[in-house]
């Protein structure tokens, strides 16, 4: 008997560490007020050339979307739709003023799907569907300040004059006068420009959603079975959406700017 007790004692698992956790108790959760003193920034005065982001354009782009959305189960009604704009590409194609934009609208649709019903009522579960509506667009922008852009130098070839001996059959007083074909000479180069980029400022959504397969008086539950419901109710699984998205953005490029600073501290 004693051996059995000893073996059980040896197999007991120790209590998890959080069983002994004792949270620290504080009497006051407010942070005490502390003092501070202003410090003069270390700046330069006089004329200087700085390299800073310069605004090339600020514009509002309108995107027209017309997606069709299919739900995984019958929908009695849509309760709410939350939208977020996501930009995956915003590229200015230099030296033109064409701006290429790509991304998607993240949509979280909250809807009611019937569970069971009677002639006077319908009991539903609230579900949600999250989808991405992609888009691609190209637009022309008006410059506030033109971008800094330089082409590389034009590639040009050149050669050197050579004087060579002629083979047998020619007069010994004559020579072959021509370009040097034993080498290749060229003038070329590269220009490295600053790449413009975008900043997203705001977005606005205007939308209209319409059910495509709703029939009044036909209500289906989550399993696709027709159930009792008030005569005016109906379910659907597909909607067509017309949405206008207004995107306000800023196009920038790093450029060198002359400044004149007068130090007053």
C-alpha positions in Angstrom: 0.0 0.0 0.0 2.8 2.4 0.9 4.5 1.7 -2.4 1.4 2.6 -4.3 1.0 5.9 -2.5 4.7 6.8 -3.2 4.3 6.0 -6.9 1.2 8.3 -7.1 3.0 11.0 -5.3 5.8 10.8 -7.8 3.4 11.3 -10.8 1.7 14.4 -9.5 1.9 17.4 -11.9 3.1 20.7 -10.4 0.6 23.6 -10.4 0.9 26.0 -13.3 2.9 29.1 -12.5 -0.1 31.4 -12.9 -1.7 29.8 -9.9 0.8 31.6 -7.7 0.4 35.0 -9.6 -0.2 37.9 -7.3 -1.0 41.1 -9.2 0.6 44.3 -8.0 -1.9 46.5 -6.3 -1.6 50.3 -6.9 -3.5 52.9 -4.8 -3.5 55.5 -7.5 -3.5 54.9 -11.3 -2.9 58.5 -12.2 0.5 59.5 -13.4 2.2 62.2 -11.4 2.9 65.5 -13.0 6.6 66.1 -13.8 8.5 69.2 -14.8 10.1 70.0 -18.1 12.3 72.7 -19.6 12.4 74.0 -23.2 15.6 73.3 -25.2 16.8 75.4 -28.1 17.1 73.3 -31.3 20.5 73.3 -32.9 19.9 75.0 -36.3 21.9 76.8 -39.0 21.3 80.3 -40.2 21.8 81.9 -43.6 21.3 80.5 -47.1 21.3 76.7 -47.5 20.1 74.1 -50.0 18.0 71.3 -48.5 16.5 68.1 -50.0 12.9 67.8 -48.9 9.6 66.2 -50.1 7.9 68.6 -52.5 4.2 68.4 -53.3 3.8 67.8 -57.0 0.0 67.5 -57.0 -3.0 67.1 -54.7 -6.1 65.6 -56.3 -9.3 63.7 -55.8 -9.7 60.6 -57.9 -13.2 59.2 -58.5 -13.5 55.4 -58.9 -16.7 53.7 -60.2 -17.2 50.1 -59.0 -20.0 47.7 -59.9 -19.4 44.4 -58.2 -21.8 41.5 -57.7 -21.6 39.8 -54.3 -22.9 36.3 -53.4 -23.6 35.3 -49.8 -22.9 31.8 -48.5 -26.5 31.5 -47.0 -29.9 33.2 -47.4 -30.1 36.8 -46.3 -33.2 38.4 -44.8 -31.7 41.9 -44.7 -28.4 43.7 -44.5 -27.8 45.4 -41.2 -24.6 47.3 -41.9 -21.7 47.6 -44.3 -18.3 48.9 -43.1 -15.8 49.9 -45.8 -12.0 50.6 -45.8 -9.9 51.7 -48.7 -6.6 49.9 -49.3 -4.1 51.2 -51.9 -1.6 48.7 -53.2 -0.1 50.8 -56.0 0.1 54.6 -56.7 2.7 55.2 -59.3 3.4 58.4 -61.4 4.7 57.4 -64.8 7.4 60.0 -65.6 7.9 62.0 -67.7 4.1 61.9 -68.3 1.4 63.1 -65.9 -0.4 59.7 -65.8 -1.0 58.3 -62.3 -1.6 54.6 -62.0 -3.7 53.5 -59.0 -4.6 50.0 -57.8 -6.0 48.6 -54.7 -9.3 47.3 -53.2 -12.2 48.2 -51.0 -12.5 46.0 -47.9 -16.1 45.4 -47.1 -17.5 43.9 -44.0 -21.2 43.1 -44.5 -23.3 42.4 -41.4 -26.6 40.6 -42.3 -29.5 38.6 -40.8 -30.0 35.0 -41.9 -33.3 33.3 -40.9 -33.2 30.5 -38.4 -36.9 29.7 -38.0 -40.2 31.6 -38.4 -43.9 31.8 -38.1 -46.6 33.6 -40.0 -46.0 36.6 -37.7 -42.3 36.6 -37.1 -38.8 35.5 -38.2 -35.9 34.6 -35.8 -32.5 35.3 -37.4 -28.8 35.0 -36.6 -26.5 37.9 -37.3 -23.6 37.0 -39.5 -20.9 38.8 -41.4 -19.2 38.5 -44.7 -15.8 40.2 -45.4 -14.7 40.5 -49.0 -12.3 42.6 -51.1 -13.5 44.5 -54.2 -10.4 45.2 -56.4 -9.9 48.2 -58.7 -7.4 49.5 -61.3 -7.4 53.0 -62.7 -5.3 55.5 -64.6 -5.8 59.3 -64.3 -4.1 62.5 -65.5 -3.1 64.9 -62.7 -2.4 68.6 -62.8 0.9 69.6 -61.4 1.3 72.2 -58.7 5.1 71.9 -59.3 6.6 69.8 -62.1 8.6 66.8 -61.1 12.4 66.8 -61.4 13.3 64.4 -64.2 16.3 64.1 -66.4 17.0 61.8 -69.3 20.4 60.1 -69.6 22.8 61.4 -72.2 22.3 60.3 -75.8 24.5 57.3 -76.6 27.1 58.3 -79.2 29.9 56.3 -80.8 33.3 57.5 -81.9 36.5 56.1 -83.3 40.1 56.8 -83.9 42.1 57.2 -87.1 44.7 54.5 -87.8 47.4 54.1 -90.4 48.3 50.5 -91.2 50.7 48.7 -93.6 49.2 47.2 -96.8 49.8 43.5 -97.7 51.7 42.3 -100.8 50.2 43.6 -104.1 50.2 47.2 -103.0 52.8 49.8 -103.4 55.2 50.0 -100.5 54.7 53.8 -100.5 51.0 53.4 -99.8 49.3 52.7 -96.4 45.8 51.7 -95.2 44.1 54.8 -93.8 40.9 53.9 -91.9 39.1 53.8 -88.5 40.5 51.4 -85.9 38.3 48.3 -86.2 40.0 46.5 -83.3 38.1 48.5 -80.6 34.7 49.9 -79.9 34.3 53.4 -78.4 31.1 55.0 -77.1 29.9 57.9 -75.0 26.9 57.0 -72.8 25.6 57.4 -69.2 22.8 57.3 -66.7 20.6 59.8 -64.8 19.2 58.7 -61.4 15.9 60.5 -60.7 14.0 60.6 -57.4 10.9 58.3 -57.6 7.6 60.1 -56.8 5.3 58.6 -54.2 1.7 59.0 -52.9 0.1 59.8 -49.5 -3.5 58.9 -48.9 -5.4 61.8 -47.3 -9.1 60.7 -47.3 -11.8 58.5 -48.9 -15.5 58.8 -49.4 -18.0 56.1 -50.4 -21.4 56.4 -52.1 -23.1 53.1 -52.7 -26.4 51.5 -53.7 -27.0 47.8 -53.1 -29.9 45.9 -54.8 -30.9 42.2 -54.3 -31.0 40.2 -57.5 -32.9 37.1 -56.5 -35.3 38.2 -53.7 -38.9 37.0 -54.0 -41.5 38.3 -51.5 -43.1 35.6 -49.5 -40.3 33.1 -50.0 -38.0 32.9 -46.9 -35.3 30.2 -46.6 -33.4 29.3 -43.5 -29.7 28.7 -43.1 -30.0 25.2 -44.6 -32.0 26.3 -47.7 -35.4 25.1 -46.4 -38.4 27.2 -47.0 -40.0 28.3 -43.7 -43.1 30.2 -42.5 -42.7 34.0 -42.4 -44.8 37.2 -42.7 -46.1 37.6 -46.3 -43.9 40.7 -47.1 -40.6 39.0 -46.1 -38.1 37.4 -48.5 -34.6 36.2 -48.7 -31.8 36.6 -51.2 -28.3 35.4 -51.8 -27.0 37.8 -54.5 -26.7 41.6 -54.6 -25.4 44.0 -57.2 -23.6 47.0 -55.9 -23.0 50.4 -57.5 -20.3 52.3 -55.6 -18.5 55.6 -56.2 -15.3 56.0 -54.3 -13.6 59.4 -54.0 -9.9 59.1 -53.1 -8.0 62.3 -52.0 -4.3 61.8 -52.3 -1.0 63.7 -52.5 1.9 63.1 -54.9 5.3 64.0 -53.7 9.0 63.9 -54.8 12.2 64.7 -53.0 13.8 67.9 -54.6 16.5 70.3 -53.6 15.2 73.7 -52.4 17.0 76.9 -51.5 16.1 78.4 -48.1 17.2 81.5 -46.3 17.1 81.1 -42.5 17.6 83.8 -40.0 18.4 82.3 -36.6 16.3 84.0 -33.9 16.8 82.2 -30.6 
